[in-house]
Amino acid sequence: MVRLVLFDIERISLDDFTSALIEIAPDCREDDGVVDEISAKLTEFDREKIGKACGILNCLKRLGFELFVNPIPMPNDRLALKVLEKSEIEVIPDKRSDISAEVAAILSKFCKTLRHPFKIVEVHDFEGFSVIFGEYFDFDRIAVLETNVDDVSGEILGNALNRLSEICLDVSAIQCVGKKGRPAVIIRALCRLDDVERVAKAMMKETGSLGVRIVPVNRIIERRRIEDREVEIFGRTFKLRVKYSSSSILKPEFEDVKKIAEELNLPLLAVYKEVLRKL
């Protein structure tokens, strides 16, 4: 599921925009780094207010929201029109609007035009614009490949799973009862449609199977991102990668945690729990 924030704008000033964001997310801090990038496009600007607005938008991104804006009416301000150059924001040519250059610069940095149906979760109305929180599901199409084996050893099976994991999205082995009551294993692999032939050949080659079942399926996927983080544990600071699938679901990269445990000469489980606690 993708969570989003959509700005629906008719007219907007920097004061109104910043005030609205502060109302929505009052605890976010300013972001001076982005201010310099945005202010380079402007002749006059309010650094403090731009910094506050950018800090809140960055905070929303860190919380897992994607930021969008509806197509906006053509700005009357020529500088506002100029800062939208080469942005991912579309304009409505037969409508005009008073959108400040500062807001246009912020939107062009953080947002793109939304072209995806979504479910409205929450609406905040302000003078001349609205801020809409919503969500939608991402779908893609993959293939499920399966084969039954009842005459391979555990070592052969483990090797097959390892080889398949290198070219598949996911692979698993499921115990079952086969023909004539024989114990058997279902090897199941998920892969991209373009990889079906390669995975099927590998599955037969590594197991000796004579055939593979192929079923195209749709799936709902959660968008994920990886961020580089620093964490202080047991009196030392370490860098590691952290996977995020939502604002509340995160997972430190296992290999990074393993290296930290080895460096500290501590049990992996203890280090893993401490990293989660500090994140």
C-alpha positions in Angstrom: 0.0 0.0 0.0 1.2 3.5 -0.9 0.3 6.3 1.4 0.2 9.8 -0.2 -0.2 13.5 0.5 -1.9 15.4 -2.4 -2.0 19.2 -2.7 -5.0 20.5 -4.5 -4.3 24.1 -5.3 -6.2 27.0 -6.7 -4.2 29.9 -5.2 -1.6 29.8 -2.5 1.0 32.0 -0.7 4.1 30.9 1.2 2.5 32.1 4.5 -0.6 30.0 3.9 1.3 27.0 2.7 3.7 27.0 5.7 0.9 27.6 8.2 -1.1 24.7 6.8 1.9 22.3 7.0 2.7 23.4 10.6 -0.9 22.6 11.5 -0.7 19.2 9.9 2.8 18.3 11.3 3.8 20.7 14.0 6.8 18.8 15.4 8.9 18.7 12.2 12.1 20.7 12.1 13.5 23.1 9.4 15.7 21.7 6.6 18.4 24.2 5.7 20.0 21.9 3.1 17.0 21.9 0.8 16.5 25.7 1.4 19.8 26.5 -0.4 18.8 24.4 -3.4 15.3 26.0 -3.6 16.4 29.6 -2.9 18.8 29.4 -5.8 15.8 29.6 -8.2 14.4 32.7 -6.5 15.1 36.4 -6.4 13.4 37.1 -3.1 12.6 34.5 -0.4 11.8 33.9 3.2 14.5 31.5 4.3 12.8 30.6 7.7 9.4 29.8 6.2 10.9 27.9 3.3 13.0 25.9 5.7 10.0 25.0 7.9 8.0 23.9 4.9 10.8 21.8 3.5 11.4 20.3 6.9 7.8 19.2 7.2 7.7 17.8 3.7 10.9 15.8 4.3 9.4 14.6 7.5 6.4 13.3 5.7 8.6 11.5 3.2 10.6 9.9 6.0 7.2 8.7 7.4 6.6 6.9 4.2 4.3 9.3 2.3 4.7 10.1 -1.3 4.0 13.7 -2.2 1.8 14.8 -5.2 0.1 17.8 -6.5 -2.9 18.1 -8.9 -2.3 20.0 -12.1 -2.1 23.6 -11.1 -3.5 26.7 -12.9 -1.0 28.7 -14.9 0.8 31.0 -12.4 0.4 34.7 -13.0 3.8 35.2 -11.4 6.4 34.9 -14.2 9.0 33.7 -11.8 6.7 31.0 -10.4 6.1 29.9 -14.0 9.9 29.8 -14.6 10.7 27.6 -11.5 8.3 25.0 -12.7 10.5 24.5 -15.8 11.5 20.9 -16.2 9.6 19.9 -13.1 7.2 16.9 -12.9 4.2 19.2 -12.2 1.6 19.8 -15.0 -0.1 23.1 -15.4 -3.6 24.0 -16.7 -3.1 26.4 -19.6 -6.6 27.9 -19.7 -6.7 28.8 -16.1 -4.7 31.4 -14.1 -3.8 31.5 -10.5 -1.9 33.4 -7.9 0.7 30.9 -6.8 3.8 32.3 -5.3 7.2 31.5 -6.8 8.4 30.2 -3.4 5.6 27.7 -3.2 6.1 26.7 -6.8 9.8 26.1 -6.1 9.0 23.9 -3.1 6.4 21.9 -4.9 8.7 21.3 -7.9 11.3 20.0 -5.6 9.1 17.5 -3.6 6.0 16.8 -5.7 4.9 15.4 -9.1 1.4 15.3 -10.7 -0.7 12.4 -9.5 -2.1 10.1 -12.2 -3.2 7.2 -10.0 -6.7 6.5 -8.6 -6.6 6.5 -4.8 -8.7 6.3 -1.7 -9.2 9.5 0.3 -8.4 9.0 4.0 -8.4 12.6 5.3 -9.0 16.1 3.9 -7.7 19.4 5.3 -9.3 22.4 3.7 -7.5 25.8 3.7 -8.1 29.1 1.9 -7.5 28.4 -1.8 -6.2 24.9 -1.4 -6.6 21.5 0.2 -4.2 18.9 1.6 -5.5 15.4 1.1 -4.2 12.3 2.7 -4.9 9.1 0.7 -3.7 5.6 -0.1 -3.6 3.2 -3.0 -2.2 -0.3 -3.7 0.5 -1.1 -6.1 0.0 -4.1 -8.3 2.4 -6.1 -10.4 2.3 -9.3 -12.3 4.6 -12.2 -11.6 4.7 -16.0 -12.1 4.5 -18.8 -9.6 6.5 -21.9 -10.6 6.1 -25.3 -8.8 7.4 -28.8 -9.1 7.1 -31.9 -6.9 10.2 -33.9 -6.0 10.2 -37.2 -4.0 13.6 -38.6 -4.8 16.2 -36.0 -3.8 18.3 -35.8 -0.6 18.2 -32.9 1.8 21.6 -31.7 0.5 20.4 -31.6 -3.1 17.2 -29.8 -2.1 19.1 -27.2 -0.1 21.5 -26.6 -3.0 18.5 -26.2 -5.4 16.9 -23.6 -3.1 20.1 -21.7 -2.8 20.6 -21.6 -6.6 17.0 -20.6 -7.3 17.1 -17.8 -4.7 19.8 -16.2 -6.8 17.4 -15.7 -9.7 14.0 -15.6 -8.0 12.0 -13.1 -6.0 11.2 -15.8 -3.5 11.6 -19.6 -3.1 10.3 -22.1 -0.6 10.0 -25.8 0.0 6.7 -27.3 1.3 6.5 -30.9 2.6 3.6 -33.0 1.3 2.5 -36.6 0.6 2.9 -37.6 -3.1 2.0 -40.6 -5.2 1.7 -43.9 -3.4 1.9 -42.2 -0.1 5.6 -41.2 -0.6 6.9 -38.2 1.3 7.6 -35.4 -1.2 8.5 -31.7 -1.4 6.8 -29.0 -3.4 9.4 -26.5 -4.6 7.8 -23.1 -5.2 9.4 -20.1 -6.8 8.2 -16.6 -7.5 9.8 -14.7 -10.4 9.4 -11.9 -12.9 7.6 -12.9 -16.1 10.7 -12.3 -18.1 12.6 -14.9 -16.0 10.1 -17.7 -16.2 12.1 -19.8 -18.8 15.4 -19.4 -17.0 13.9 -20.3 -13.6 12.0 -23.3 -15.0 15.2 -24.7 -16.6 17.1 -24.1 -13.4 14.4 -25.8 -11.3 14.5 -28.9 -13.5 18.3 -29.0 -13.8 18.9 -28.8 -10.1 16.2 -31.2 -9.0 15.9 -33.7 -11.9 12.2 -32.8 -12.2 10.5 -33.6 -15.5 8.1 -30.7 -15.5 7.3 -27.3 -13.9 3.9 -25.8 -13.3 3.7 -22.1 -14.3 0.9 -19.8 -13.1 0.9 -16.0 -13.8 -0.6 -14.1 -10.9 -1.3 -10.5 -9.8 0.0 -9.4 -6.4 -0.3 -6.3 -4.2 3.0 -5.0 -3.2 4.2 -2.6 -0.4 6.7 -0.1 -1.6 10.0 -0.3 0.2 13.0 2.0 0.5 16.5 1.6 1.9 18.1 4.4 3.9 21.6 4.7 5.4 21.4 5.3 9.1 23.8 5.7 12.0 23.0 4.0 15.3 24.7 4.3 18.7 24.8 1.1 20.6 27.0 -0.1 23.5 28.9 3.1 23.5 29.9 3.1 19.8 28.4 4.5 16.6 27.9 2.3 13.5 26.5 2.8 10.0 24.0 0.4 8.6 21.2 0.1 6.0 17.6 0.1 7.1 14.7 -1.1 5.0 11.4 0.7 5.4 8.0 -0.5 4.1 5.9 2.0 6.0 6.2 4.5 8.8 6.0 1.8 11.4 7.7 -1.2 9.7 11.5 -1.2 9.4 14.1 -3.8 9.2 17.9 -3.4 9.6 20.0 -5.1 7.0 20.9 -8.4 8.5 24.5 -8.5 7.1 25.2 -5.1 8.5 24.0 -6.1 12.0 26.0 -9.3 11.7 29.2 -7.3 11.0 28.5 -5.1 14.0 27.9 -8.2 16.2 31.2 -9.6 15.0 33.1 -6.3 15.6 31.6 -6.0 19.1 32.1 -9.8 19.8 28.5 -10.0 21.1 25.6 -12.3 20.3 23.8 -11.4 17.1 20.4 -11.5 18.8 21.5 -9.0 21.5 22.9 -6.6 18.9 19.8 -7.0 16.7 17.5 -6.2 19.5 19.5 -3.1 20.6 19.7 -1.8 17.0 15.9 -2.1 16.7 15.4 -0.3 20.1 17.6 2.6 19.0 16.0 2.9 15.5 
